[in-house]
Amino acid sequence: MKVFRIKEILSFSFVVMLTVAVGRVEAQTDADVVDTNYFMTLDAANYDSLLNNFYMHQFRKSATRHQNRKASQMYADFDNIPDSVFVERLQRLHTVVPMTYNSEVRAYIKVYVRIMSQRLDAMLSLSEYYFPMFEETLDRYKVPEELKYLTIVESALNPQATSRAGAAGLWQFMYRTGKHYDLEVNSLVDERRDPFKSTVAAARYLRTLYDMYGDWQMAMAAYNCGPGNVNKAIARSGGKGTFWQIYHYLPRETRGYIPKYIAATYIMNYYHEHGLKAGHYDIPIRTDTVQLHRDVHFGVVERYTGIPVEQLRQLNPQFRSNVVPASSRTYAICLPTDKASLFLINEDSICAASRDSVSKNAVVAVAQSNVIYHKVRKGETLTSIAKKYGVTVSNLRKWNGKSKTATLKAGTRLKIYTSQK
């Protein structure tokens, strides 16, 4: 049984990036027309889901949550901060990605200041856990390590995040793109949610896009909306080659993508300048990865090691149920370092008990833990919504207590278990 130690991977030192070309540019949009409500709608579910995971609940039991009252006061004074302050701070960041500053970037920084007053504890604690692995992987594929901040924009560092379009995981891969980059997706496993494998796939994809455009902002835009949409925007702009030159020809969400990325990079480095104070969640930074060749049930692992099922699911979000289906192929399971040896000592007993306790029906059943909420828009039906998320109409009715004759009203929130097929 081979044991791969993540702590050894995380111990690599990282390359200091080249000096950045940062500067004040003419605003491409007016801050008054930045649709921050649209931004909040897209990200609210991911943040809410993040705050309900195992570690956040454990933290709340043992510590008092920071209220960031000073941050609330400074948020009220945000509009009095001169542009030159933001420009100077962005210039100090060591990044090869241009930290363009304009009115739209400023507007998104303001949004993040508001968001982080409630979520900073979680975001910084999760960044301590994920960022070292992101940095090492991105560096290996010659992708600037500061692109780790894309995960703030994409998923709020929530590996269970699922978009309305069906993108999943920390890096928000769509089904076909994930498959193209060797991520397994089926009724038992969704490697788009595997923190390590999805990061490798994201690094490969970003490097491919950079090789296509020779510009990291353009590569990120293509990551968001696809190379086809970027190529159309280039053509409609008369052959221009930078993000801000093709800005007005890009899809709505992509126009806000780079400003949101710059704002996320800013707030993760300068949150303290806005009165934000962070606590700390107890996340097991040191973990070991054990290769499995037989089915293992998380409930049995808890019985032998004391690791709660909820923690096992949090550390192994790629498995759709409480079963690691390793009898079909080899899978890795991530465990807290101090429990890995206990697992290995009891491995045979765990596998035997798992075999006895996991029925055929239990193996194929998909856990209903990846819940999201859909806000019904005018003209939508249960059929159209079910098709969008790849679920059945009957399940959609069952989850929301809707009869066959029930009508949908715009604004209604529907519960959807995205792991159901």
C-alpha positions in Angstrom: 0.0 0.0 0.0 1.7 3.1 -1.2 1.2 6.3 0.8 1.7 9.7 -0.9 2.4 12.5 1.6 0.8 15.8 0.6 2.8 17.6 3.3 5.9 16.7 1.3 4.4 18.2 -1.9 3.4 21.4 0.0 6.9 22.0 1.3 8.3 23.1 -2.0 9.5 26.7 -2.2 7.8 28.8 -4.9 9.3 31.1 -7.5 9.0 34.8 -7.1 7.2 36.1 -10.1 8.4 38.8 -12.5 7.7 42.5 -12.1 4.2 43.5 -13.1 3.0 46.0 -15.5 0.4 47.7 -13.4 -1.1 51.1 -14.2 -4.0 53.3 -14.3 -5.9 52.9 -17.5 -9.0 54.7 -18.8 -12.1 53.1 -17.4 -13.8 50.9 -20.0 -17.1 51.1 -18.0 -18.5 53.5 -15.5 -18.7 52.2 -11.9 -22.4 53.1 -11.8 -23.2 50.6 -14.4 -21.3 47.6 -12.9 -24.0 45.0 -12.2 -22.8 44.0 -8.7 -26.2 42.4 -8.0 -25.6 40.0 -10.9 -22.2 39.2 -9.3 -23.7 38.6 -5.9 -26.4 36.3 -7.4 -23.8 34.2 -9.1 -21.6 33.7 -6.0 -24.1 33.8 -3.1 -24.9 30.0 -3.3 -21.2 29.1 -3.2 -20.5 31.3 -0.2 -23.6 30.0 1.7 -22.6 26.4 1.0 -19.1 27.1 2.1 -20.2 28.4 5.4 -22.3 25.3 6.1 -19.5 22.7 5.6 -18.0 20.5 8.3 -15.1 22.8 9.3 -17.2 25.9 9.6 -19.6 24.2 11.9 -16.8 22.9 14.1 -15.3 26.3 14.3 -18.5 27.9 15.4 -18.7 25.5 18.3 -15.4 26.5 19.7 -14.9 30.2 18.8 -16.7 33.5 18.6 -17.2 34.7 15.0 -15.6 37.9 14.1 -18.2 40.6 13.5 -15.7 43.0 11.8 -17.5 46.1 13.0 -14.5 48.2 12.1 -14.9 46.9 8.5 -18.5 47.9 8.4 -17.5 51.5 9.3 -14.7 51.5 6.8 -17.0 50.1 4.1 -19.2 53.2 4.7 -16.1 55.3 4.0 -14.9 53.3 1.0 -16.0 56.0 -1.5 -13.6 58.5 0.1 -10.5 56.4 -0.7 -8.7 58.0 -3.7 -7.9 55.9 -6.8 -4.2 56.5 -6.3 -4.3 54.3 -3.1 -5.6 51.3 -5.0 -3.2 51.9 -7.9 -0.2 52.0 -5.5 -1.3 48.9 -3.7 -1.8 46.9 -6.9 1.6 48.0 -8.1 3.2 46.5 -5.0 1.9 43.0 -5.9 4.4 40.7 -7.5 2.5 39.4 -10.5 3.0 38.9 -14.2 -0.7 39.4 -14.8 -1.4 43.1 -15.4 -3.3 44.5 -12.4 -5.3 46.9 -14.4 -7.1 49.5 -12.3 -10.3 51.3 -13.5 -13.8 52.1 -12.2 -15.1 48.6 -12.7 -12.2 47.0 -10.7 -12.9 49.6 -7.9 -16.6 48.6 -7.9 -15.7 44.9 -7.5 -13.2 45.6 -4.7 -16.0 47.4 -2.9 -18.2 44.3 -3.3 -15.5 42.0 -2.0 -15.0 44.3 1.1 -18.7 43.8 1.9 -18.6 40.0 1.2 -15.4 39.4 3.2 -16.8 41.1 6.3 -18.8 37.9 6.8 -16.6 35.3 5.1 -13.0 36.3 5.6 -12.4 33.7 8.4 -13.4 30.9 6.0 -11.6 32.2 3.0 -8.2 32.7 4.7 -8.3 29.4 6.5 -9.2 27.5 3.3 -6.5 29.4 1.4 -3.9 28.1 3.9 -5.1 24.6 3.1 -5.4 24.9 -0.7 -3.1 27.6 -1.9 0.3 25.8 -1.3 -1.0 22.9 -3.5 -2.3 25.4 -6.1 1.0 27.2 -6.2 3.1 24.1 -6.7 0.9 22.7 -9.4 0.6 26.0 -11.3 4.4 26.5 -11.2 4.9 23.0 -12.5 2.9 23.9 -15.6 4.5 27.3 -15.9 1.3 29.2 -15.0 1.7 32.3 -12.8 1.0 31.3 -9.2 -1.2 34.3 -8.7 -3.8 32.6 -10.8 -4.7 30.7 -7.7 -7.0 33.6 -6.9 -9.2 32.5 -9.8 -10.7 30.0 -7.4 -12.0 32.8 -5.3 -13.9 34.1 -8.3 -14.9 30.6 -9.6 -16.0 28.8 -6.5 -15.2 30.8 -3.3 -12.8 28.0 -2.5 -15.7 25.6 -2.2 -15.0 22.2 -3.9 -18.7 21.4 -3.8 -19.6 24.5 -5.8 -21.9 23.9 -8.7 -22.9 26.6 -11.2 -26.3 27.0 -12.8 -24.7 25.9 -16.1 -23.4 22.6 -14.4 -19.8 23.6 -13.9 -18.4 21.9 -10.7 -15.6 22.1 -8.3 -12.9 24.6 -7.1 -12.0 25.4 -10.8 -15.6 25.1 -12.1 -15.1 22.6 -15.0 -17.9 21.8 -17.3 -18.5 18.2 -18.0 -16.9 18.0 -21.5 -13.9 20.2 -20.6 -13.3 18.1 -17.5 -13.4 14.9 -19.6 -11.0 16.4 -22.1 -8.5 17.0 -19.3 -8.8 13.5 -17.9 -11.3 14.1 -15.1 -13.5 11.1 -14.4 -17.2 12.0 -14.1 -19.9 9.4 -13.5 -22.6 8.5 -11.0 -20.1 7.5 -8.3 -17.1 9.8 -8.8 -16.8 13.4 -10.0 -13.1 14.3 -10.2 -14.0 17.9 -11.1 -14.4 18.2 -7.3 -11.1 16.5 -6.6 -8.9 19.5 -5.4 -5.6 18.1 -6.7 -6.7 16.5 -10.0 -8.9 19.5 -10.9 -6.0 21.9 -10.2 -3.7 19.8 -12.5 -6.5 20.0 -15.2 -6.9 23.8 -14.7 -3.1 24.4 -14.9 -3.0 22.4 -18.2 -6.0 24.3 -19.6 -4.7 27.7 -18.6 -1.3 27.0 -20.1 -2.9 25.8 -23.4 -5.0 29.0 -23.5 -2.0 31.2 -22.9 -0.1 29.5 -25.7 -3.0 30.4 -27.9 -3.3 34.1 -27.0 0.1 35.0 -25.5 -1.7 37.1 -22.8 -2.8 35.9 -19.4 -5.9 38.2 -19.2 -7.0 36.8 -22.5 -6.3 33.2 -21.3 -8.5 33.8 -18.3 -11.2 35.3 -20.4 -11.2 32.2 -22.6 -11.2 30.0 -19.4 -14.4 31.7 -18.4 -16.3 31.7 -21.7 -14.4 29.4 -24.0 -11.9 30.2 -26.8 -14.8 30.3 -29.4 -16.3 33.4 -27.7 -13.0 35.1 -27.3 -12.1 34.5 -31.0 -15.5 36.0 -32.0 -14.8 39.0 -29.8 -11.4 39.4 -31.4 -12.9 39.3 -34.9 -15.7 41.8 -34.0 -13.1 44.2 -32.5 -11.2 44.2 -35.8 -8.4 41.9 -34.6 -7.6 43.5 -31.3 -5.5 41.4 -28.9 -6.1 42.4 -25.3 -8.9 41.9 -22.9 -9.8 45.6 -22.6 -9.7 46.1 -26.3 -12.3 43.3 -26.9 -14.2 44.0 -23.7 -17.5 45.2 -25.2 -17.7 42.2 -27.5 -17.4 39.6 -24.8 -20.3 37.8 -23.0 -21.7 39.7 -20.0 -20.2 37.4 -17.3 -16.8 37.5 -18.9 -16.7 41.3 -19.0 -16.8 41.2 -15.2 -14.4 38.2 -14.9 -11.1 39.9 -15.1 -12.2 42.9 -12.9 -13.5 40.4 -10.3 -10.1 38.5 -10.5 -8.1 41.7 -9.9 -10.5 42.6 -7.0 -10.2 39.1 -5.5 -6.4 39.3 -5.7 -6.5 42.8 -4.1 -8.7 41.8 -1.2 -6.8 38.6 -0.3 -3.7 40.7 0.0 -5.1 44.0 1.5 -8.1 43.0 3.5 -6.5 44.4 6.7 -6.4 47.9 5.0 -10.2 47.8 5.1 -10.6 47.0 8.8 -11.1 43.3 8.2 -10.0 40.9 10.9 -9.9 37.2 10.6 -10.3 34.2 12.9 -9.1 30.8 12.0 -10.9 27.5 11.2 -9.4 24.3 12.4 -8.7 22.6 9.0 -6.2 19.7 9.0 -3.4 21.3 6.9 -1.4 18.1 7.1 -3.0 15.2 5.3 -1.9 11.9 3.8 -3.2 10.3 0.7 -3.6 6.5 0.7 -4.2 4.4 -2.4 -7.1 2.0 -2.2 -7.8 -1.1 -4.2 -11.0 -2.2 -2.4 -14.3 -0.5 -1.6 -14.3 1.5 1.5 -17.3 3.0 3.3 -16.8 6.3 5.2 -19.0 5.1 8.0 -16.7 2.1 8.6 -13.6 4.4 8.5 -15.2 6.5 11.2 -15.8 3.4 13.3 -12.2 2.3 13.2 -10.4 5.7 13.1 -12.7 8.2 14.7 -12.6 10.5 11.7 -16.2 11.9 11.3 -18.0 11.0 8.1 -18.6 14.7 7.5 -14.8 15.4 7.6 -14.1 12.5 5.3 -16.5 13.9 2.8 -15.0 17.3 3.1 -11.5 16.0 2.5 -12.7 13.8 -0.4 -15.4 15.8 -2.2 -14.9 13.8 -5.5 -16.9 10.9 -4.2 -20.6 11.4 -4.7 -21.6 9.1 -1.8 -20.0 7.7 1.3 -18.4 4.9 -0.7 -15.0 4.9 -2.3 -15.6 2.4 -5.2 -12.0 1.2 -5.4 -12.9 -2.4 -6.3 -13.4 -1.1 -9.9 -10.2 0.8 -10.1 -7.6 2.4 -7.8 -8.7 5.5 -6.0 -7.0 7.7 -3.4 -8.5 8.7 -0.1 -7.3 11.8 1.8 -7.0 11.5 5.6 -5.6 13.7 8.4 -2.0 12.8 8.9 -2.4 11.8 12.5 -5.1 9.3 11.5 -3.5 7.8 8.4 -1.4 5.2 10.3 -4.4 4.1 12.2 -6.3 3.6 8.9 -3.4 1.5 7.5 -3.2 -0.7 10.6 -6.9 -1.4 10.3 -7.1 -1.4 6.5 -8.1 -5.1 6.1 -10.8 -4.9 8.8 -12.1 -1.7 7.3 -12.3 -3.1 3.8 -13.9 -6.4 5.1 -16.5 -4.4 7.1 -17.1 -2.1 4.1 -17.8 -5.1 1.8 -20.3 -6.5 4.3 -22.1 -3.2 4.9 -22.2 -1.8 1.4 -25.1 -3.4 -0.6 -25.3 -3.2 -4.3 -28.0 -0.6 -4.0 -25.9 1.5 -1.6 -22.9 1.5 -4.0 -25.0 2.9 -6.9 -27.0 5.3 -4.9 -25.8 8.9 -5.2 -25.6 11.0 -2.0 -28.0 14.0 -1.8 -25.4 16.2 -0.2 -24.6 18.5 -3.1 -27.6 20.7 -2.8 -28.0 24.0 -4.7 -30.9 26.4 -5.0 -32.3 27.8 -8.3 -34.3 31.0 -8.4 -37.1 30.6 -10.9 -37.2 33.1 -13.7 -40.2 34.2 -15.7 -41.1 31.6 -18.3 -39.2 28.8 -16.8 -40.9 25.4 -16.2 -40.0 22.4 -14.1 -39.1 20.6 -17.4 -36.7 23.3 -18.5 -35.1 23.6 -15.1 -34.7 19.8 -14.8 -33.1 19.7 -18.2 -30.7 22.5 -17.2 -29.4 20.6 -14.2 -29.6 17.1 -15.6 -32.2 15.9 -13.2 -35.7 14.4 -13.6 -38.9 16.4 -13.3 -40.2 13.8 -10.8 -37.2 14.3 -8.5 -37.5 18.0 -8.8 -41.2 17.8 -7.7 -40.3 15.4 -4.9 -37.4 17.6 -3.5 -39.7 20.7 -3.5 -43.0 19.2 -2.5 -44.6 20.1 -5.9 -47.6 18.2 -7.2 -48.1 17.5 -10.9 -50.6 20.3 -11.2 -48.4 22.9 -9.3 -47.4 26.0 -11.1 -44.1 27.9 -10.8 -44.0 31.5 -9.8 -41.0 33.7 -10.8 -38.8 34.2 -7.8 -39.5 30.8 -6.2 -36.4 29.0 -4.9 -36.1 25.4 -5.9 -33.9 22.9 -4.1 -31.8 20.7 -6.4 -29.5 17.8 -5.5 -27.0 18.1 -8.3 -25.3 14.7 -7.6 -28.5 12.9 -8.5 -28.6 11.5 -12.0 
